Amino acid sequence: MEQKKDLTKKLIAESFQSLLEKHPFDKITIRMITDQAGLIRPTFYNHFQDKYDLVEWIFSEDIVSEVDRLLQHGMQQEAIKFLFTGIHKNRKFYAKMLQVSGQNSLEEVLVRRLEELFRREITEKGIKDIPQNRVLNVTYVSRYYALGLATSIEAWLAGGDNEVSVDELTEAYEFLITHSIYDIINEDV
């Protein structure tokens, strides 16, 4: 039964992604998605609340579940590279979805899901020796890094034709998270 449910979700997701290649997000209706998938409209609502819920499911299936698994095995660098690789594989979809703004947008989902991953990592492993400061708590730190990573992804996708490879992006991100702004600024000017 669970396998059939997953197949139906994948069919709905494929239908939606196919429609998104031809239509703007806001013009795609649930009826269009189910018609293309050969399903009846109520089937969509058996699996998803709305199109935004579907987008979050696609992101979770494509990327978050594997990133989470890698993190659980202590493979942080591999998790970051997989995140970038997964987005790159479906780059047109994610770039188009980042153009949709507002509540439940991919940008919001991206930040929320990354923040959840960072929060879990910090909670499970703890925070290293940092100054005693009420601001530097799990919520603040996980949000800070989630916003930074989400911004890196958005800028990368917005680059369009300026193709930056996954390896270049991974290397740049790792450099930025291991250096402060004061390490980067040239004070000799």
Number of C-alpha atoms within 10 A of each C-alpha: 5 7 8 9 12 12 11 18 20 17 18 25 20 16 18 24 19 14 18 19 12 9 12 13 18 9 10 15 14 18 14 15 25 20 14 17 18 12 15 14 14 12 13 21 12 11 16 17 10 12 21 17 16 19 22 20 19 17 20 17 12 16 18 22 12 16 22 21 12 17 19 14 9 12 13 15 14 14 21 20 19 19 19 21 18 19 20 19 11 13 16 16 16 20 21 16 18 18 15 15 11 9 10 16 18 23 21 17 20 24 21 18 17 23 24 17 18 22 22 17 19 17 13 10 9 11 13 7 6 7 7 8 7 7 9 13 13 18 15 14 16 24 18 14 17 22 18 17 19 20 15 16 23 17 12 20 21 14 12 12 7 9 10 13 13 19 12 11 18 19 13 12 17 14 12 14 12 8 10 10 9 8 10 10 9 8 7 4 4
